[in-house]
């Protein structure tokens, strides 16, 4: 029952998929991050289904790219994009650490958030347009949606918290750290094997890209914010996925998959 409740809470918090209600108690939330990557599984399944359907029924590649870009936003409700945009405003302010943390909590979108949103979705659109002829790259990207969430959850557990009263700090306190960490590492190993099986070059390239972005995220969070927050975790997830998509688009063009 505890595992089932953790599953429901993970999907209720990080997706728009309807879930039965569960009490947000420590016992029910301690394995929540073990199920966070499975939201990526849903996104991957819908992405592959949409890509196949567009090819099957002869839709234009531009239309397909738009559909694929929208799927993660529709599944998650844009919760991670919100973190990306808040972080863009905070980082572009060039203020001290305290002021950056205040900007993260500000619900108003600044000019840099709008610019970042445009660049972010254009990058996704370009990447999917390029991958349209390379279905293996889209399959690897499907696994990438789970990889990014594994790394993001590991960040919540392993990176110090910028605010002790924040959502991430609360989630971390209620998580069974050692068990969740080990499960997420096992997920990452299995996902790496899956990505290599789909296509060795593309799989390794995307996974390494995700790992490098995670290292940058930890450095950036500690240097500029003194730790991570919910917004920074969302920032990482968005940047990680977009970077993997761009790497797959570029490499698939040269290896001709």
Backbone bond lengths (Angstrom), bond angles and torsions (degrees), N, CA, C in turn:
res aa  C-N    CA-C-N  psi(-1)  N-CA   C-N-CA  omega(-1)  CA-C   N-CA-C  phi
1 X - - - 1.456 - - 1.523 111.13 -
2 X 1.351 116.81 -38.29 1.455 120.59 178.27 1.526 111.25 -62.24
3 X 1.328 116.82 -41.70 1.464 121.15 178.67 1.528 110.71 -65.14
4 X 1.317 116.67 -42.37 1.463 121.11 179.42 1.523 110.34 -63.14
5 X 1.317 116.72 -41.65 1.456 119.74 178.02 1.525 111.81 -67.04
6 X 1.326 117.27 -37.32 1.464 120.74 176.03 1.524 110.74 -62.38
7 X 1.322 115.65 -40.06 1.465 120.97 176.82 1.524 110.69 -61.17
8 X 1.319 116.84 -46.99 1.461 121.01 -178.47 1.522 111.74 -64.05
9 X 1.313 116.00 -41.09 1.462 119.47 -179.48 1.525 110.97 -66.91
10 X 1.337 117.31 -40.82 1.464 120.73 179.04 1.527 110.86 -59.70
11 X 1.326 116.51 -46.26 1.463 119.76 -178.19 1.529 111.37 -73.66
12 X 1.333 117.54 -31.51 1.463 120.23 177.40 1.524 111.06 -67.79
13 X 1.333 115.95 -38.43 1.461 120.78 -176.34 1.518 112.32 -77.85
14 X 1.310 117.91 -42.09 1.459 121.20 -168.46 1.526 114.55 -110.93
15 X 1.330 117.33 10.23 1.464 119.91 176.59 1.516 109.92 -147.89
16 X 1.329 115.01 169.96 1.465 121.49 175.93 1.523 111.29 -100.14
17 X 1.325 116.54 10.16 1.460 121.04 -179.67 1.531 108.69 -73.63
18 X 1.329 118.66 124.90 1.473 120.53 -178.23 1.527 111.32 -60.57
19 X 1.320 114.97 134.97 1.462 121.67 -178.87 1.528 110.32 -134.77
20 X 1.334 118.17 148.49 1.469 119.64 172.79 1.533 109.70 -61.32
21 X 1.296 116.69 151.92 1.462 121.26 -177.26 1.526 110.92 -72.51
22 X 1.343 115.24 143.44 1.467 121.49 175.56 1.524 108.35 -141.27
23 X 1.334 116.45 145.11 1.454 120.56 178.46 1.526 110.44 -72.27
24 X 1.330 116.23 135.01 1.457 121.17 -177.78 1.532 110.06 -85.87
25 X 1.310 115.93 63.91 1.456 121.72 178.16 1.530 109.61 -93.85
26 X 1.327 116.13 165.37 1.459 120.90 179.90 1.526 110.60 -59.62
27 X 1.330 116.84 -41.52 1.462 120.09 -178.32 1.523 111.33 -65.65
28 X 1.333 116.55 -37.03 1.464 120.10 -178.65 1.528 112.56 -77.89
29 X 1.331 117.37 -21.79 1.459 120.53 -174.57 1.529 113.87 -100.60
30 X 1.332 117.89 -6.49 1.455 118.47 -170.44 1.526 114.42 -66.54
31 X 1.342 117.80 -21.60 1.463 120.09 177.67 1.533 112.01 -114.05
32 X 1.328 116.38 17.64 1.463 120.69 -175.19 1.531 112.23 -56.90
33 X 1.339 117.06 -42.61 1.458 119.58 -175.73 1.530 112.82 -72.52
34 X 1.321 117.55 -12.83 1.467 119.57 172.91 1.526 110.85 -67.78
35 X 1.339 116.43 -24.25 1.464 120.81 -177.03 1.528 112.77 -103.08
36 X 1.327 117.05 -9.47 1.459 121.01 178.45 1.533 112.46 -55.18
37 X 1.349 120.32 -43.95 1.469 119.94 179.80 1.519 114.63 -61.68
38 X 1.334 117.62 -20.69 1.460 119.19 -178.19 1.524 112.48 -73.58
39 X 1.326 116.87 -15.96 1.466 118.19 169.68 1.521 108.69 -66.21
40 X 1.320 116.34 -35.75 1.465 120.56 173.45 1.519 111.79 -63.66
41 X 1.334 116.78 -32.29 1.470 120.27 176.96 1.525 110.46 -63.89
42 X 1.327 116.53 -41.45 1.467 120.76 177.29 1.528 110.31 -62.38
43 X 1.330 116.53 -45.98 1.469 120.67 178.89 1.519 110.26 -61.08
44 X 1.330 116.68 -42.63 1.464 120.68 179.38 1.523 110.84 -61.55
45 X 1.327 116.70 -46.48 1.463 119.93 -179.54 1.514 112.51 -60.97
46 X 1.326 117.08 -44.29 1.468 120.68 179.15 1.520 111.16 -67.40
47 X 1.329 116.85 -36.56 1.467 120.83 178.88 1.528 111.12 -63.70
48 X 1.318 116.66 -47.67 1.468 120.38 179.90 1.521 111.18 -66.08
49 X 1.332 116.39 -39.13 1.463 120.18 178.64 1.524 110.60 -64.28
50 X 1.338 116.56 -44.33 1.463 120.15 -179.90 1.524 111.14 -65.84
51 X 1.331 117.15 -41.13 1.465 120.67 179.61 1.524 110.70 -63.41
52 X 1.329 115.70 -43.20 1.466 119.34 178.34 1.527 111.20 -63.99
53 X 1.330 117.21 -43.91 1.459 121.16 -178.63 1.534 111.27 -63.54
54 X 1.315 116.43 -41.05 1.473 119.62 179.14 1.523 110.96 -63.13
55 X 1.315 116.91 -39.28 1.465 119.79 177.23 1.528 111.15 -70.65
56 X 1.327 115.89 -40.27 1.468 120.91 -177.16 1.519 111.50 -63.51
57 X 1.339 116.52 -37.60 1.460 120.13 -175.90 1.523 113.16 -104.26
58 X 1.327 116.88 10.44 1.454 121.40 170.41 1.513 116.40 71.61
59 X 1.324 118.00 30.55 1.459 119.91 177.21 1.532 110.86 -72.11
60 X 1.312 116.06 152.92 1.457 122.33 179.26 1.533 109.83 -64.51
61 X 1.341 116.25 147.89 1.470 120.42 -178.01 1.522 112.01 -62.58
62 X 1.319 118.52 -31.64 1.457 121.08 178.76 1.526 111.28 -67.06
63 X 1.336 115.51 -40.24 1.464 119.54 176.84 1.523 110.07 -64.83
64 X 1.329 116.48 -41.86 1.466 120.65 178.18 1.523 110.77 -60.72
65 X 1.326 116.68 -44.29 1.464 120.32 -178.82 1.523 111.47 -60.49
66 X 1.336 116.52 -41.61 1.465 119.98 179.39 1.525 110.81 -63.26
67 X 1.328 117.01 -43.94 1.464 120.93 179.30 1.532 110.67 -60.60
68 X 1.330 116.85 -44.48 1.460 120.55 -177.99 1.531 111.65 -66.94
69 X 1.330 116.83 -35.73 1.471 120.47 177.19 1.519 111.13 -64.25
70 X 1.324 117.07 -37.39 1.458 121.18 -174.51 1.531 113.79 -78.05
71 X 1.315 117.55 -24.39 1.465 120.48 -174.04 1.534 113.23 -56.75
72 X 1.349 119.47 -50.71 1.474 117.79 179.58 1.528 113.78 -60.75
73 X 1.335 116.23 -35.96 1.461 120.08 179.85 1.528 110.57 -67.44
74 X 1.325 116.78 -40.78 1.458 120.34 -179.72 1.531 111.55 -68.35
75 X 1.324 116.79 -37.61 1.467 120.07 -179.36 1.526 111.17 -70.53
76 X 1.332 116.85 -41.45 1.466 120.67 -174.78 1.525 113.48 -93.40
77 X 1.321 117.64 -13.12 1.456 120.14 -175.26 1.519 113.29 74.62
78 X 1.329 116.64 11.27 1.458 120.64 178.36 1.517 114.47 78.21
79 X 1.342 117.99 15.85 1.461 120.45 -176.38 1.529 112.03 -60.88
80 X 1.329 117.51 -36.70 1.460 120.01 -178.96 1.527 111.31 -78.86
81 X 1.325 116.96 -33.49 1.463 120.55 176.85 1.526 109.96 -62.78
82 X 1.320 116.54 -35.94 1.461 120.25 176.32 1.525 110.43 -58.16
83 X 1.321 117.44 -42.79 1.456 120.99 177.09 1.514 112.28 -64.74
84 X 1.330 116.55 -39.13 1.466 121.28 176.89 1.524 110.93 -58.25
85 X 1.321 116.83 -46.71 1.455 121.07 -175.40 1.531 111.71 -72.11
86 X 1.331 117.04 -39.18 1.465 119.67 176.02 1.523 110.63 -62.37
87 X 1.319 116.25 -41.11 1.464 120.30 179.44 1.524 111.29 -66.75
88 X 1.324 116.81 -37.55 1.466 120.34 177.88 1.522 110.84 -60.05
89 X 1.320 116.91 -43.30 1.467 120.65 177.56 1.530 110.99 -64.18
90 X 1.336 116.51 -43.74 1.464 120.19 -177.87 1.526 111.35 -65.70
91 X 1.322 117.08 -44.32 1.462 120.94 -178.63 1.527 111.54 -68.27
92 X 1.316 117.03 -33.18 1.467 120.99 -177.56 1.517 112.80 -80.88
93 X 1.319 117.23 -8.02 1.462 120.49 -178.27 1.526 112.48 -77.28
94 X 1.343 116.62 -25.96 1.461 123.02 -177.17 1.531 111.72 54.87
95 X 1.339 115.24 36.52 1.447 121.29 176.70 1.539 109.81 -95.63
96 X 1.329 116.34 178.79 1.454 119.25 177.99 1.532 109.98 -74.41
97 X 1.327 115.34 174.80 1.473 120.78 -174.12 1.516 112.31 -59.16
98 X 1.319 116.95 -43.82 1.458 120.59 -178.44 1.520 111.24 -61.33
99 X 1.329 116.46 -43.56 1.464 120.20 -179.09 1.529 110.97 -68.86
100 X 1.323 117.96 -36.30 1.468 120.26 177.00 1.529 110.83 -60.77
101 X 1.328 116.20 -42.75 1.462 120.06 179.11 1.529 111.04 -64.15
102 X 1.320 116.72 -35.32 1.464 120.46 176.69 1.520 110.99 -65.88
103 X 1.336 116.60 -40.61 1.467 120.67 179.37 1.521 110.69 -64.80
104 X 1.331 116.85 -36.06 1.470 120.02 177.65 1.521 111.35 -58.22
105 X 1.329 117.03 -35.00 1.460 121.41 -177.12 1.529 112.58 -84.01
106 X 1.339 116.63 -11.16 1.461 121.10 -178.70 1.530 109.64 -74.79
107 X 1.310 117.10 124.14 1.474 120.83 -177.23 1.524 112.98 -78.38
108 X 1.329 117.59 -11.29 1.471 120.28 179.53 1.522 110.68 -78.53
109 X 1.325 115.80 141.27 1.462 121.65 179.50 1.523 109.78 -94.18
110 X 1.328 115.82 127.42 1.451 120.97 177.52 1.515 111.76 -90.83
111 X 1.320 114.99 -179.03 1.470 120.41 -177.81 1.520 111.52 -61.58
112 X 1.335 116.78 -39.53 1.464 119.23 -177.72 1.528 111.68 -69.19
113 X 1.320 117.23 -29.05 1.462 120.30 175.36 1.523 110.33 -65.59
114 X 1.326 116.84 -42.68 1.463 120.99 179.52 1.530 110.65 -64.64
115 X 1.331 116.14 -43.94 1.469 120.34 179.04 1.526 110.07 -62.35
116 X 1.339 115.91 -43.67 1.467 120.13 179.81 1.517 111.59 -62.24
117 X 1.328 117.06 -40.92 1.464 120.54 178.61 1.525 110.91 -60.27
118 X 1.332 116.83 -44.07 1.471 120.81 179.72 1.525 111.01 -62.44
119 X 1.335 115.96 -46.79 1.469 120.09 -179.80 1.517 110.58 -63.78
120 X 1.327 116.97 -42.24 1.466 122.17 -177.58 1.527 111.66 -60.02
121 X 1.327 117.07 -50.87 1.458 119.52 -177.33 1.529 112.31 -73.10
122 X 1.323 117.41 -30.95 1.469 119.65 174.67 1.526 110.59 -65.96
123 X 1.335 116.46 -38.82 1.464 120.11 177.89 1.525 110.72 -62.27
124 X 1.328 116.18 -44.26 1.467 119.91 177.47 1.534 111.25 -62.34
125 X 1.329 115.46 -44.40 1.460 119.42 -178.78 1.531 110.63 -61.50
126 X 1.328 116.54 -44.81 1.460 120.00 179.16 1.515 112.28 -63.59
127 X 1.339 115.98 -41.40 1.466 120.03 -178.99 1.525 111.24 -63.97
128 X 1.326 116.85 -46.61 1.460 119.44 -179.95 1.520 111.87 -67.93
129 X 1.319 117.82 -34.59 1.471 120.40 176.91 1.524 110.31 -61.93
130 X 1.337 116.02 -39.32 1.456 120.67 179.48 1.528 111.68 -72.17
131 X 1.333 117.34 -34.92 1.466 121.33 -177.58 1.522 113.03 -81.15
132 X 1.311 117.33 -2.87 1.465 120.86 -173.48 1.532 112.56 -56.39
133 X 1.321 117.12 -34.53 1.477 120.93 -179.66 1.520 112.68 -90.61
134 X 1.321 117.78 2.40 1.456 121.27 -174.28 1.530 109.10 -127.57
135 X 1.317 115.91 83.49 1.468 120.15 -174.54 1.522 112.20 -63.60
136 X 1.340 117.37 -29.34 1.471 120.03 177.37 1.523 111.11 -61.32
137 X 1.326 116.74 -37.25 1.464 120.69 179.23 1.526 110.23 -65.60
138 X 1.333 117.15 -39.40 1.461 120.18 178.59 1.529 110.20 -67.72
139 X 1.327 117.16 -35.94 1.467 120.31 177.21 1.526 111.09 -64.84
140 X 1.336 116.80 -42.57 1.462 120.43 177.25 1.529 110.08 -62.88
141 X 1.327 116.52 -39.89 1.460 120.39 178.30 1.519 110.79 -62.83
142 X 1.330 116.29 -34.39 1.458 119.55 176.29 1.518 111.23 -57.84
143 X 1.333 116.37 -44.73 1.470 120.04 176.17 1.525 110.27 -66.31
144 X 1.329 116.41 -30.06 1.459 121.02 179.92 1.515 112.79 -62.01
145 X 1.332 117.40 -30.85 1.464 119.81 177.61 1.530 111.31 -64.81
146 X 1.313 116.42 -27.88 1.467 119.78 175.99 1.526 110.99 -83.16
147 X 1.332 116.70 -38.00 1.465 120.76 178.50 1.521 110.95 -59.42
148 X 1.329 116.78 -45.97 1.467 120.56 -178.31 1.528 111.19 -60.43
149 X 1.313 116.69 -37.23 1.467 120.26 -179.29 1.527 111.69 -75.00
150 X 1.316 117.18 -31.32 1.464 119.34 173.72 1.528 110.49 -64.16
151 X 1.321 116.19 -47.59 1.464 120.05 178.77 1.532 110.93 -63.45
152 X 1.337 116.70 -41.36 1.455 120.28 -179.47 1.530 111.22 -61.57
153 X 1.329 116.18 -43.66 1.468 120.18 178.39 1.526 111.08 -65.99
154 X 1.330 117.36 -38.83 1.462 120.13 176.46 1.527 110.67 -61.81
155 X 1.338 116.20 -36.55 1.455 119.98 177.72 1.515 112.04 -62.38
156 X 1.322 116.46 -39.86 1.467 120.51 178.50 1.525 110.37 -61.24
157 X 1.319 117.00 -37.32 1.458 121.34 -176.75 1.534 112.25 -82.13
158 X 1.344 116.70 -40.94 1.459 120.73 -169.25 1.526 114.77 -94.14
159 X 1.330 118.01 -28.57 1.460 120.46 -175.95 1.526 109.51 -89.68
160 X 1.342 118.18 134.36 1.475 120.18 177.11 1.521 111.44 -55.53
161 X 1.306 116.24 154.06 1.463 121.27 -175.56 1.524 110.18 -93.85
162 X 1.328 115.79 136.84 1.463 120.39 179.89 1.516 111.56 -72.70
163 X 1.337 116.44 -30.08 1.468 121.28 179.92 1.520 108.86 -133.03
164 X 1.306 116.50 128.96 1.462 120.56 -179.79 1.523 112.46 -73.61
165 X 1.340 116.38 -18.65 1.459 119.69 -179.39 1.521 112.86 -102.51
166 X 1.335 117.55 10.43 1.460 121.47 -177.29 1.520 112.68 -81.80
167 X 1.332 115.12 169.92 1.461 121.02 179.90 1.518 111.50 -62.84
168 X 1.340 116.36 -43.73 1.464 120.31 -179.27 1.527 110.58 -62.60
169 X 1.329 116.91 -41.50 1.461 119.61 178.52 1.521 110.83 -62.48
170 X 1.323 116.27 -40.00 1.464 120.76 178.56 1.525 111.27 -64.59
171 X 1.340 116.55 -44.82 1.463 120.34 178.14 1.528 110.95 -62.13
172 X 1.333 115.62 -41.89 1.463 120.05 -178.52 1.523 111.27 -64.10
173 X 1.334 117.65 -40.57 1.461 121.04 179.34 1.517 112.13 -63.49
174 X 1.325 116.44 -31.37 1.462 120.08 -177.08 1.527 113.22 -91.24
175 X 1.335 116.78 -6.12 1.467 120.62 -178.53 1.526 110.53 -85.57
176 X 1.314 115.12 147.98 1.460 122.23 173.69 1.526 106.26 -85.14
177 X 1.349 115.92 86.08 1.466 121.92 -164.22 1.526 114.37 -52.84
178 X 1.321 117.17 -53.32 1.462 120.26 -174.00 1.524 111.73 -63.46
179 X 1.308 116.59 -45.92 1.470 120.45 -179.82 1.519 111.05 -64.59
180 X 1.331 116.72 -47.32 1.462 120.83 -179.10 1.522 110.60 -62.31
181 X 1.330 116.87 -43.41 1.469 120.85 179.17 1.525 111.00 -58.81
182 X 1.334 117.04 -46.56 1.461 120.62 -178.76 1.524 111.63 -65.22
183 X 1.329 117.05 -39.75 1.469 120.69 178.10 1.531 110.33 -63.20
184 X 1.318 117.21 -43.16 1.468 120.92 -178.91 1.525 111.12 -65.56
185 X 1.319 116.75 -37.68 1.470 119.54 177.24 1.521 110.67 -65.25
186 X 1.331 116.97 -40.43 1.472 120.47 176.44 1.524 110.00 -62.16
187 X 1.337 116.29 -43.21 1.468 119.74 176.19 1.522 110.59 -55.02
188 X 1.334 116.61 -46.74 1.465 120.80 -176.81 1.532 111.44 -62.69
189 X 1.318 115.81 -40.08 1.475 119.04 178.04 1.522 110.62 -63.60
190 X 1.323 116.71 -44.75 1.466 120.76 179.46 1.536 111.19 -65.29
191 X 1.324 115.99 -39.33 1.465 119.60 179.91 1.524 111.30 -67.84
192 X 1.322 116.98 -38.50 1.463 119.79 175.89 1.522 110.56 -61.21
193 X 1.330 116.25 -43.48 1.471 120.12 178.16 1.527 110.56 -62.11
194 X 1.332 117.40 -41.10 1.459 121.14 178.69 1.524 111.21 -64.10
195 X 1.313 117.04 -44.16 1.463 120.81 -179.06 1.528 111.48 -64.83
196 X 1.332 116.05 -38.61 1.469 119.50 176.87 1.516 110.46 -67.12
197 X 1.317 116.80 -37.90 1.473 120.56 178.21 1.520 110.99 -64.07
198 X 1.327 117.35 -39.50 1.466 120.93 178.64 1.522 110.34 -64.61
199 X 1.331 116.40 -49.68 1.464 121.68 175.82 1.525 107.47 -163.48
200 X 1.334 118.80 115.23 1.466 121.46 -174.11 1.523 114.45 -55.53
201 X 1.318 117.54 -49.69 1.466 120.35 -176.10 1.526 110.90 -67.22
202 X 1.313 116.08 -48.96 1.458 119.83 -179.06 1.531 111.24 -65.54
203 X 1.324 116.17 -40.67 1.454 120.00 -178.44 1.516 112.52 -63.27
204 X 1.322 116.62 -48.79 1.466 120.17 179.94 1.528 110.42 -64.79
205 X 1.319 116.53 -41.87 1.470 120.51 -178.59 1.519 111.21 -60.88
206 X 1.332 116.84 -46.54 1.463 120.34 -178.98 1.523 111.26 -66.05
207 X 1.328 117.31 -41.61 1.466 120.74 -178.02 1.527 110.66 -66.70
208 X 1.320 116.96 -44.61 1.468 120.53 178.12 1.521 110.44 -61.80
209 X 1.326 116.20 -40.31 1.465 120.70 176.96 1.524 110.22 -58.25
210 X 1.333 116.91 -45.94 1.458 120.65 178.50 1.521 112.07 -60.52
211 X 1.320 116.72 -41.59 1.458 120.51 178.50 1.520 112.88 -64.48
212 X 1.323 117.12 -40.22 1.464 121.26 178.71 1.528 111.42 -66.64
213 X 1.323 116.61 -40.16 1.461 120.03 177.29 1.524 110.46 -64.70
214 X 1.331 117.22 -36.17 1.467 120.65 177.01 1.528 110.59 -63.82
215 X 1.335 116.96 -41.25 1.463 120.58 178.34 1.528 110.41 -63.42
216 X 1.339 116.28 -41.69 1.468 120.10 177.39 1.533 110.34 -63.26
217 X 1.315 116.30 -43.39 1.461 121.59 -179.70 1.522 111.26 -58.21
218 X 1.316 117.31 -45.29 1.464 120.20 179.62 1.528 110.64 -62.97
219 X 1.321 115.75 -44.48 1.471 120.07 179.08 1.523 111.03 -61.89
220 X 1.318 116.61 -46.90 1.467 121.25 -178.32 1.528 111.05 -64.02
221 X 1.334 116.81 -44.07 1.460 120.64 -178.25 1.521 111.08 -62.76
222 X 1.321 117.35 -43.22 1.458 120.38 -178.72 1.527 111.52 -71.55
223 X 1.313 117.43 -40.53 1.465 121.07 -175.52 1.530 112.08 -70.43
224 X 1.334 116.63 -44.55 1.464 119.72 -170.80 1.536 114.11 -101.03
225 X 1.355 117.16 -18.48 1.462 119.42 -175.85 1.527 113.58 -127.89
226 X 1.319 116.93 -8.74 1.463 119.90 -179.09 1.508 113.96 76.09
227 X 1.331 117.55 15.89 1.461 122.75 -178.82 1.506 110.45 146.27
228 X 1.296 115.79 -174.52 1.464 119.73 -176.86 1.527 111.48 -100.01
229 X 1.318 115.08 162.10 1.468 123.70 175.23 1.529 107.75 -139.63
230 X 1.319 116.63 176.74 1.462 119.85 176.93 1.518 111.98 -62.41
231 X 1.339 116.52 -40.14 1.462 119.69 178.87 1.519 111.49 -65.04
232 X 1.320 117.19 -41.44 1.458 120.27 179.48 1.530 111.48 -66.33
233 X 1.330 116.74 -35.47 1.468 120.22 176.24 1.527 110.26 -64.20
234 X 1.348 116.40 -39.64 1.454 119.80 175.87 1.518 112.35 -66.80
235 X 1.333 115.87 -40.10 1.473 121.02 174.96 1.520 110.66 -56.02
236 X 1.344 115.87 -49.19 1.461 119.24 -179.78 1.513 111.76 -58.62
237 X 1.334 116.52 -47.72 1.460 119.70 -175.81 1.525 111.13 -59.22
238 X 1.332 116.62 -44.21 1.470 120.64 -179.58 1.526 111.55 -64.96
239 X 1.337 116.81 -47.04 1.459 120.86 -178.82 1.521 110.97 -65.36
240 X 1.327 116.42 -39.82 1.469 121.19 179.82 1.526 110.69 -60.84
241 X 1.331 116.76 -48.22 1.464 120.30 -177.99 1.523 111.59 -67.53
242 X 1.328 117.07 -42.19 1.463 119.75 179.91 1.524 110.66 -64.99
243 X 1.329 117.13 -40.11 1.462 120.79 179.02 1.526 110.98 -64.38
244 X 1.327 117.08 -43.26 1.462 120.07 177.50 1.520 111.02 -61.74
245 X 1.328 117.24 -40.82 1.463 120.58 179.48 1.520 111.31 -63.32
246 X 1.324 116.91 -42.55 1.466 120.08 179.92 1.528 111.17 -67.17
247 X 1.327 117.13 -40.25 1.466 120.44 177.30 1.521 110.49 -62.21
248 X 1.322 117.04 -43.82 1.465 120.78 178.66 1.525 111.34 -63.80
249 X 1.331 117.50 -39.50 1.459 121.29 -179.92 1.525 110.63 -63.23
250 X 1.324 115.89 -44.90 1.472 120.06 -177.45 1.521 111.26 -68.72
251 X 1.331 117.24 -49.10 1.463 120.35 -175.99 1.518 111.40 -68.03
252 X 1.323 118.32 -39.94 1.472 120.37 -179.61 1.526 111.31 -62.68
253 X 1.319 117.29 -28.09 1.462 120.50 177.91 1.528 112.09 -64.97
254 X 1.321 116.58 -31.84 1.460 120.46 -174.81 1.529 113.81 -94.29
255 X 1.334 117.04 -24.73 1.465 117.67 -178.26 1.519 111.72 -96.54
256 X 1.340 117.38 -8.49 1.460 120.96 171.58 1.503 114.81 64.13
257 X 1.345 117.77 43.68 1.472 119.65 177.78 1.513 109.72 -77.19
